[in-house]
Amino acid sequence: MKPAQLHKILIIQTAFIGDVVLATPLIEALHTEYPNAQIDFLLRKGNESLLINHPKINKVLIWNKKDNKIANLFKVISSIRKVKYDAVFNAQRFFSSGLITVLSGARYTTGFDKNPLSFAFGKSYKHEISVNVKQHETLRNLQLIGEFVEQAQRKIKLYPSKEDFNNTAKYKNETYIIIAASSVWFTKQFPMSKWVEFVISLNNSHKTFFIGGPNDRSQADEIINQSKASNCINLCGQLSMLESAALMQDAAMNYVNDSAPMHFASAMNAAVCAVFCSTVPAFGFGPVSDQEHIVEIEEELNCRPCGLHGKKACPEKHFKCAMDINNEQLLSVLN
């Protein structure tokens, strides 16, 4: 039996950019089930622009983790308690989010069993990342609302504004592809030399945009310079996250690593080719677009995956999981 009507709902995901995007199916499903409910979303400072135009969110709450982290945590808890939420759904698996959940005062609280305070939640659910289970993170997240929403779909969705689309329209006057070449983690990142090889093999057949943050600009410049391609444009640091998503929507193909831009593509249901190096799609963080392609090494390596997240360097010193990916694998997905 489904619990009583929910009027005020809080979703918590204070991890990284991709984690926020992968939690958006909770927003979609809860809004469908409770169209008149107030749905708020708590995230970390720096990620708020992802949800700024979301038509199904009442308010984005921000926790500043960088400055006075603990003091700001209790300010967030205090403000949450004043709202008197009916339900808190916690998609984050660490102590701080567990504390927010437990002290929220909400009638219903759910989260994952990996959270150290899960014993104090109303209900907790298993969060298993395994190459054998192969469950997508969106489905793991949707467990949290299973008692409240029947047959929820894993619909990842972002909502760039009209202005975001207008600001990127000038780049869409011919067929183009996008490359998001960077990643925070070295072993999640397709090597620069391999991107250079790929761009050279395109032979200027497609206008190519590089997207990413300001720190990614020098790498994109180097790829463009080494490939000597005449139709590449470096947009790293020039687009907001939602502008990047708007541009990705109409690309002939988006070439990405196992990183946040992959999830932007899924959120826009855009064509995407995700290159997996040290990590594997079986962990459950792969793309979910209608036109999705996964590129990874064709042979099995005993050392792969070397961990759930990327590493700063290849533990085996050879980085074969990336270097042995064939350039033709990337070209074959491009019509």
C-alpha positions, 0 to 999 in steps of 0.5 A: 500500500502506497503511503499518504500523499506527499506535499513537500519532498526533498531529494539529496545528492551532494556528490559530483556533477554526474551524480546529480544528473543521474538522480534526475529520474527521481525528479521526473518520477516524483513529479509525475506521481505527485504533480502538485507537490513541492520538490526541492533538491539539495546539492553541493555548491558549484552544481546548482546551475545544472538544475537552475531552470528545471521546471519540476523543481521548486527550490535548489538548496545548496551546501557549500562544502568548501568554506566552513563545511561543518557550520554550513552543514548545520545551517542546511539542516536547520533550514531543512527542518523548518520546511517540514518535509513529508519525505526525504530521499537520499541518493548520497551514501556518506555520513553527512547526507545521512545526518541531514536525512536523520535530522530532517524531521521528515515523516518518510526517509529513505537512503542506501544501506551503504550510508553509515546512518542508514539504520536510522532511515525509515527504509534503506535499500541495497546499493551494489556496484558489481560487474556481475550485477550490472544494474544502472545507477538510475535504477539503483536510485529509483529504488528509493522511491519504489514505495511511492511511485509505481513503474518509474522510468529511468528518464535522465533529463536536464532543461537548458533554457531558451537562452541556452539554446539561442546562445549555441544556435550559431554553432549549429549551421552545419553538421558537427560532432563534439569531443569532451576529451578531458576527465578528472581522473587520468585512467578514465581519460582517453589519451591525448595522443589517441584523440589526436589520431582520431581527429586526424582520421576525420580528415576535416569531414565534420566540424568539431567542437571541444567542450569542457571547463576552463582547465580543459582548454589547454588540452583541447588546444594541444589536440587541435594543434597536433592534429592540424585540423582546420575545422576544430573549435575549442569551446572549453570554458566558454559554455555553461553546463546547460549550454554544453548540453544544448549543443550536445543535443543536435550533434551528429555524435558526442565523443566522451569519456566515462565522465559528466559530459556522457551524462549530459548527452543522456539527459538530452537523449543525444547521440553518444559514443562513450569511451571506457578505459579503466572503468567498465559499463557494467558498474552501471554508469554508462550512457542511456541515450536512444543512440548510444555506443560504447567503445572499450578494449576488445580483449580482456585484461586481468587488471581491468577494471582497476577500481570503481573510480579512475586513478591518477596513473595506470597501476600497471604502468602500461595503460593498455585499456586505453592505448589498445582501443582501435581508432576504427572503433570510434570512426565506425559509429559516425555516419 
